[in-house]
């Protein structure tokens, strides 16, 4: 598509706008980052975040949603805009400004497992991230800090769980996010007091004969606390 500039802007040089997606999940009680082998020059073959350019006819938010859908096949993914990275020489391929987004998805979702096969990709623990291209490591570090700050006051950890889960699974998600042990008794008390959990009568017996009671989250309370905030104190 030919870029059109209004007469008032005809002396301004255009630049490229990119989207970089920082995708987090929890696997084996560890916070993981999804990374990819870069497929285009410059720096083809290096580990990278998933990214692409904003199309002329779409907003930056729409571009971020499109890129995530093209990778995962999932819609309505939890996603937040992180920061605009615009250093003049950040990309040797040209004058590129990148708007970074971070998102939370369940590692075990079947659509995700299917779609990532079209890319050379892997989940990596956030304490073992290899060298990444450009300023992508800076993006990841900023996103981790932002994620932890959000998780202190909003129930975003539930985005990393199946619809039904045990208290232990929930605890492990938050321990993965904050990267430290959390007292089980205080955690249970805090979550039950919040009104976020709806106890179910059935149990998960995948890890023991006795089993553990399952919960699901209260969507109404979740929406309310997402808007208003709640000090989880983890």
N, C-alpha and C positions, 0 to 999 in steps of 0.2 A: 504494500500500500504506500502510495506517495505521501510524504509528510506535507501537510498544508500549514503554512504560517501566515497569520493575518498581516497586513501591511505594516502595522505598528511594530511587529516583532521580526521583520524581515532581516534585520541586522544581527539577530541573536543566533548563535550557533546551537543547533539541537544537541541533546545528549540522550543517552539510553537510560531507561529505568528498568531495573531488574527486581525480582522478588527472590529472596532466599528463605527457605522453610527449615526451621529447626524442629525436628520431630522427636518427641520424647515418648517413651513407654516404660513399663516395669516388667521385668522378666527375671525369674529366679531370685526374687526379692532384691533386685538391683535396678537402679535407674539407668535406662539405656537411651542411646542416641542412634538414630538411623542415619547412616552415611552411605555415600555412593561413589563409585569410580567415575570421575568426570569423563564425559564422552566426546567433548569438543575441545578444540584448541582455543585459547592457550591453556597449557597445563593438563592436557588430556592424559588420562591414566592416573591422576592424583586423586586422593580422597577429598570429598567435597560434600557440602550440604546440597540438597535438591534445590534447583533454582531455574528460573527462566525469565524471559523478558515480558513486560506488560504490553499487551496488544493495544493498538491504537484506539480501539472502540470499547475498552473495558477500564473500570476503575482499578486501583491497586488492590482493594479488598477482593474484588471479583477475580483478579489475576491469581491471588493467593489461594482462593477456594478452587479455582480451576486446576492449578498445579497440584494441589493435594489430592483432588479427585482423580486426576490422570495417573497419579502414582498408586493410590490406595483403593480406588473404587468406592470410597466412603464419602458421604455427605454429612453436613451438620456436625463437623468435627470441632471440638473446642480449640479455639485459635485466638491469639492476641497479637496485635502489632507491637513489635519490640522497639525498633529504633531505625533511623535513617543513617546509612553509612555512605558518606559522600566525599571521602578524601580524593583529591584530584588524581593521584597516581595509584589508586587501590587496585585497578584492573589493567594489566598490560594489554588487554585486547581493545581498549578504547576508553572513552570518558563515560563511565557507568556509575550511576547512583543506585545503590541497593537498599530496598526497604525489607527489613527482616521481620518474620513472623515466627512465633513458636506455637506448637500445638501438642495436644495430648491424645494418644490413641492407644487402644488395647493391642498389645503385641500379638495376641492369639486370634485376632479376627481373621476369618478365612479369606475375605476379599483382599486383605492386605497381603497375606501369604501368597496369594495367586499373582497379584500385580507386581510385587517387587521382583519376581523372577525375570521380568523383562529388563531389569537393570542389574548391574553388578553392585550389590548392596549388602550391608550387614548391620546388625544391631551391635553396638559396642558400649561397654560400661563407661559411664562418664568419668571414671577415674583412670581410664586406659584409652583415651582418645588419641589416635595417631596424628601426625602432622596433617593439617588441612590447608587447602588452597586459600590464597588471598587473605582476607581478614575474617575468615569463617570461624577460626578459634575464638577470636574476640566476640563474635556474635554468640557463640555457644556459651561462653562464660557469662556474658550479660544475661542470656536467656535463663540459665540455671539460677542466677541470683534473683531474677524477676519471678520465676516460678516459685521459689521458696518463699518469697515475700507474699505472693498471692495466696499460697497455701496456708499461711498463718491466719488469714482473715476471710478466706472464701473456701467453700467445700469442693474445690476443683479436683481433689484426690479421687472423688467418685468417678471422674471421667476415665480412670484407668482400671476400672473394675467391671466385671460382668454384671448383668442385671440382678443376679442373686449372688451373695458372697457371705463368707464367714467373718467374724470379728477379727480373726487372725489374719485373714487376707487383707482386710482393711488396714490393720496395724502395719503389716509388712509394706504396703504401699506408702504409708506416711514415713516409715523408717527409711525407705528407699529415697523418697523425696528429700528428706532432711539429712540423710547419711549419718544417722546416729540412732542408738537404741532409744525407745520410748517406753516408759513405765506402763505395763499392760493394764494395771488396775485404774490408774488415773485416766488413761486413754479411753477405756471402756466407759467410765463414769462420765467423762466429758462428752463423748459422742451420744450416749443415751440421753443425757440431759438436753442436748441440742435439739432433739425432736427430728433429727435427720433420718433416723433408722426406723424401719417398720419390721418388727420381729416376725418370722415365719414359723410355722409349726414343723416344717420338714428339716431334715439334717443333711449335711454333706458327709458321707462316709467314705470318701476317697482316700483319706489318710489314716482312719482308725475305725474299728468296729463300733465304738461308742458314738462316734460322729460329733459334729459341731453344728449348732443351730445356724440356719441361714437367715440373712436379712436382705431387705431391699431398701433403697433410699426413698424418702418421702419427697416426691417431686415438688409439691407445694412449698414445703419448708426449704428445699434445695434452692428453688427459684428466689424465695424471699431472702435467704442468707447470702445468695450470690449478689443480690442487689444491695443489701444493707450491710453485709459483712458480719463476722462473728469471730471473736478472738479464740482460736483453738488452743493456743498456748502450748504447742508442741516444741 
